[in-house]
Each structure stands twice: as C-alpha cells, then as structure tokens.
Amino acid sequence: MKTIFITILEGVESKNILRTGVVDRILSNNQSVKVVLFVKNKERAEYYQKEFHHPRISYEVAELYEPNRLNKFFGMRKFHFLRTETTKLRATIVAEDRGRLYYHYALTLHWILARKFFVRVFRFLDLTLVTDNYFDKYFEKYKPDLILLADLFEDFETNFLRSAKKYKVFSIGLINSWDRVTARCILRILPDKFVVFNDVIKKEIVDTNYIDDKDIFVSGIPQYDMYFKPPTVTKEEFFKKTNISLDEKLIVYSPLGGKFSDSDWDIMDMLYQMNSENKFGDRVKILVRFPPNDFVKDEDLVKRPHLIYQYPGVRFSNKRNTDWDMTNVELEDLKNTLHYMSLMICYASSISVDSALVDKPVMNINFEVKENVGLSKSPTIFYDMTHYKKVLDTGGIRLVNNKEELMDWVNKYLINQNLDHEGRLKLISTQAQFTDGLSGERLARFVNDNLR
C-alpha cells in the first residue's frame, strides 16, 4: 500500500481537489493507494469527514504554528524576488502610507533581485540554512510515497515541502490560482513537478521562477469541470426558488468584498435604483451573489429588504481569509445561477471567467462611486494587474467607464447575449484551456502516474 499526502488547508484547495472528485479518482484508479488529508484544525477535519469518508482516507490536523526567526526572515524576503506590473502596482499602493521613498526602494530591490542568479542563491540558502521539523513526525509516522501541495506560496506549505525534501519524498505542487504567480512572490522551495491550469500560467512560472518547463504539467482547472455539464435544475425550478418570474430577466451583481472595496453597497443601491426607474427595461430582477470568503453585516441587509441575494460559504473563522469552504449544493447553485442569468456585473473578479465559461456577457465596472478613495480601497485598480490585463485583452469582458455606459450595455446585452461571444471564446481558450470537463481526471492521473 502506497501513501499520498494531500493538503486541504484552504477553501480553494477543497474546491479544486476535494469537490472535483480528484481524491476519489486517485483512489479508484489505484486500489493500492491510501490518502492522508491535512487540514488546519479539528473542526475542519470533522466537517470533511462527514462528507469525504473512505476506508483509504485518513485525516491529520496540522495546526498553524510560529516559525523560527530565520524561517520568518526568508518568508518576508520572498516578495523581493518578483518583478511584474502587479508588484509595481502594489508598491504604489503601499507607498500611500509609507511615502514615495518606499516606492523607489521597493522597485529598486525588485529590479536587482528578480533575476535567475539571485533567485537560485536565495532558494539554496533557504533550503540549506532554515530548519523546521514540525512536519517530520508525519513523514516518520506514514512514510509517504508522494505529497501533493496546493498552495506553495504560503510558508506553512513551504515547510511541509521542506520535510518532503528531507525525507526524499516525491513532491507535486499545484498552482491553484490565476494571479499568485505574478502578484504574490517567488516560490521559496521547488517541488519535483508542477501542475498548472493553463499555458498562460505555465509561461508565467517559467519566466518568474526560472523553472524548467519539462517539469510542468497542464491539467486545466478542476473546479471548472462542473460548467461543462448541464444545470441540475430547470430554469423554471431555479427562478421559482429564487422568487423570480419566468418571464423576467436576471442580472447578477457579484461584490468585490469588504477587504478590497468600500463601494459594494453603493453599487448595489445604484443598480437597484436604476432598475426601479426602468433604466434596464421592464421585467428585470437583480440578484446579488456575495463572495464565499467574505462577511455580510445583518444591518446592511436589514436596510435593503428588497435585496435578492445569495450568501454562500461555510466559514471556519470570524474574519475574511482563506478559512472557508463551499458545499457541493452551493457550487451547483452557482452553476445554475450563471447558466440562467442574462448577464454578470462586477469589478475585477474570477467570477468574470466563470460567467464567460457558460457564455454569458460580463461587464466590469471601471469607475468609482466614492470620492477620494485611497488606492488600497480602489475597486478599479485591479484592472492594471498583470493577470487581469490578460483576460481583458481577450475582449471577453466589457469595461464600462460610467453610469451611462453601464446602462447602455446592460440594455444591449439583455437584447442580445451573443455580443462579445468571440471574445469570450478567446478568454475560455486561454484561461480554462480545456473544455472537456476532465481536468480533475487529468490531475488525478498525473498524480497516480508519478506515484508509479
């Protein structure tokens, strides 16, 4: 019997690995394999065990801990070795508080250090000098044959990989986000193999982390597999559940979230006001779908009894972070919502890609509704980030620069949803890359192939 370690420490890891059947496929494709899932706390372990239980699945709780000083030092320095348009933008944001001198300091540091030689020296010193034995006990207990890590940009999982290197266990790193390669930092330690979602990310990680492309496997995006299957309910059933008449058209607004913007409620009020004045025509309803990792205050909802909304997500803490999950029912509800809406309105968000996958028009708001907002709370600043520029360049997302443009394009899309169809096809081909609904199967097969 061979043993695979898999980390499920964040909601996005669960979304891409657990809730796409990747673990089930790994087990069914190889009867001589057992899987150990690592979670952050006992609460999460009990939560997942109720749904994901199998004779060859076991759970371990790997609680967060305070790394030693040298480990923390390298963890702080990893941000200096990445140079992209996004890191330049982030330096501009931080300079609002720290001053212009910091901006020039940060850019100079990135310019000097973001080179192959310095990155390799940094990684060598990190792996050689830093000691961290926290995860050693699990390797000694299970003697695993392979480890799959889904968030190597976080130091917690970096230290997991550190132990894998120490015990000479084959490692696979999944790059589970479209923005972290160009927006976050370099990887401190490299696994033996990488899995990425598409060729765009493959090129980015080669260019920024100086990795040999032969060590990178492109799987597609497992969490998108569900979009290539038909809705689980009829439009009539969905509209009835959502309290919408079948002859009405549905506009969905997806807030950015309180961490990134103070404008969400203002946008909701603006959209509802415009709709009440028939700016979007007759028989139109607006649905607000809140992010699964954000929190909504009851008093804000009480002020708006007219609001039709979805508030998905299971939250394991009382603040916005990565400690969340979405149930299969909520994911199906998301799929049904996107399939039966007429169009999506949002700021820069991955739900723009989700919407394009089901060939529905996407509008991104490119204007401010609050005056004198700082860059850190500007909802439009994300359009200048490297990863988002690439999706905008496909023509699959419509930027609207003022209220008049918003009203104009809403009416156009409500009449003809095929507008910008070619751009959405290009967006899908670059971001999803695979449209066969088998990305989870490819990932599972890659894991089993490397185990053999």
Buried (B, 14 or more C-beta within 10 A) or exposed (E): EBBBBBBBBBBBBBBBBBBBBBBBBBBEBBEEBBBBBBBBBEEBBEBBBEEBEEEBBBBBEBEEEEBEEBBEEBBEBBBBBBBBBBBBBBBBBBBEEEEEEBBEBBBEBBEEBBEEEBBEEBBEEBBEEBEBEBBEEBBEEBEBBBBBBBBBBBBBBBBBBBBBBBBEBBBBBBBBBBBBBBBBBBBBBBBBBBBBBBBBBBBBBBEBBBBEEEBBBBBBBBBBBBBBEEBBBEBEEBBEEBEBEEEEBBBBBBBBBBBBBBBBBEBBBBBBEBBEEEBBEEEBBBBBBBBBBBBBEEEEBEEBEEBBBBBBBBBBEEEBEBBBBBBEEBBBBBBBBBBBBBBBBBBBBBBBBBBBBBBBBBBBBBBBBEEEBEBBBBBBBBBBBBBBBBBBEBBBBBBBEEBEBBBEBBBBBBEEBEBBBEBBBBBBBBBBBBBEBBBBBBBBBBBBEBBE
